[in-house]
Amino acid sequence: MPFEVPKTIDKARAKEISKQLLAQSFDFCIGLLTEFTPEQMDKLYEVGWFERPKIAGRELVLGMFTHTAHHRGQAEVYLRANGIKPPAYRF
């Protein structure tokens, strides 16, 4: 990671810092996507998943994308259950 996560976070700034770290992590990952070569996307990687010990790089990227979407959905449900309107999603 090109940025540092604080060991402690002041409660008054926790929301601001959390949003900043999340944005930085997404920007970092999105930036890496442009650096992948066709060879890296075609290469098989060992993942050890149930009944799928190896997958291609592009499958790995797609898996990370859907995993992130899943957790975003969970976060939206949590926010709504607590009376908070989630931010608009931009794809």
Residue pairs with C-beta under 8 A, 6 or more apart in sequence:
1 25
1 28
2 28
3 21
3 24
3 28
5 21
6 17
9 17
9 18
10 17
29 64
33 61
36 57
36 61
40 57
41 56
41 57
41 58
41 61
42 56
42 57
42 58
43 56
43 57
44 54
44 55
44 56
45 54
45 55
45 56
45 57
45 60
46 53
46 54
47 53
47 54
47 55
47 60
49 55
55 63
72 89
75 86
76 86
79 85
79 86
80 86
